[in-house]
């Protein structure tokens, strides 16, 4: 059987039709988000041997079972469990805005990605 050529525009349309159900669930006239459209995750550390400081800070944006967007922050001393705080948002854009703002603050305070040994 010979390969059939499919026009590029048709192929692109088929890809979007395939992925759309994974991103949204239609309920009547409203659309409920099923998952975060893009993974947001960061882990940074701040160490200073002269001050006996070894801290970490981690953030992640995920979806709850109810379709809300959740920003989870975890921080503490490296090697310990640390503390956690969860922020719930109706819109992913609000969670991303807070994520980026907190990332800027941590970078200004001297946090940087983990140094691999």
C-alpha positions in Angstrom: 0.0 0.0 0.0 1.4 3.4 -1.0 2.0 6.2 1.5 -0.6 8.9 1.2 0.7 12.5 1.4 -1.3 14.6 3.9 -1.1 18.4 3.5 0.8 20.1 6.3 -2.2 22.1 7.4 -4.3 19.0 7.8 -1.5 17.3 9.9 -1.3 20.3 12.2 -5.1 20.4 12.7 -5.1 16.7 13.6 -2.4 17.2 16.2 -4.4 19.9 17.9 -7.5 17.8 17.8 -5.6 14.9 19.4 -4.1 17.0 22.3 -7.1 19.3 23.1 -9.0 16.7 25.2 -5.9 16.3 27.5 -5.8 20.0 28.3 -9.5 20.8 28.9 -12.7 19.1 29.9 -15.9 20.7 28.4 -18.8 20.9 30.9 -21.8 22.5 29.3 -20.9 26.0 28.3 -17.9 26.4 30.6 -14.4 24.8 30.2 -12.7 23.3 33.3 -8.9 23.0 33.2 -7.8 19.4 33.7 -4.1 20.0 34.1 -1.4 22.7 34.0 -0.5 23.5 30.5 3.2 23.6 31.1 5.3 22.2 34.0 6.7 24.8 36.4 9.2 23.5 38.9 12.3 25.0 40.6 14.8 24.0 43.2 17.4 26.4 44.5 19.9 26.5 47.3 21.8 29.1 49.4 24.8 28.0 51.3 27.4 30.0 53.3 29.8 28.0 55.4 30.9 31.1 57.5 27.3 31.5 58.7 26.5 27.8 58.9 23.8 28.4 56.4 22.5 25.6 54.1 19.0 26.4 52.9 16.8 25.2 50.0 13.7 26.5 48.4 11.5 24.6 46.0 8.3 25.5 44.1 6.0 23.6 41.8 2.7 24.4 40.0 0.3 21.5 39.7 -3.4 20.8 39.4 -5.7 19.6 42.2 -8.3 16.9 41.7 -10.9 19.7 41.5 -9.3 21.5 38.6 -7.7 24.3 40.6 -4.2 25.4 40.0 -1.9 24.9 43.1 1.5 26.5 43.7 3.3 24.5 46.4 6.3 26.1 48.1 8.8 24.1 50.3 11.7 25.6 52.1 14.1 24.7 55.0 17.5 23.5 55.9 19.2 21.2 53.3 18.9 17.6 54.5 15.7 18.2 56.4 12.0 17.9 55.4 11.4 21.6 55.7 8.1 23.5 55.7 5.4 23.7 53.0 2.7 26.1 51.9 0.1 25.6 49.2 -1.6 28.5 47.3 -4.7 27.7 45.3 -5.7 29.7 42.3 -8.7 29.7 39.9 -6.5 30.7 37.0 -3.0 29.3 36.0 -1.8 32.8 35.0 -2.1 34.0 38.6 -0.1 31.1 39.9 2.6 31.6 37.3 2.8 35.3 38.2 3.4 34.5 41.9 5.9 31.7 40.9 8.0 34.2 38.8 7.9 36.9 41.5 9.1 34.5 44.2 11.8 33.2 41.8 13.0 36.7 41.3 13.1 37.4 45.1 15.0 34.2 45.8 17.6 35.0 43.0 18.1 38.4 44.5 18.7 36.9 48.0 21.5 34.7 46.6 19.7 31.4 45.9 21.0 29.5 42.9 20.5 26.1 41.3 22.0 23.2 43.1 25.7 22.6 42.4 26.2 19.0 41.3 29.3 17.3 42.7 
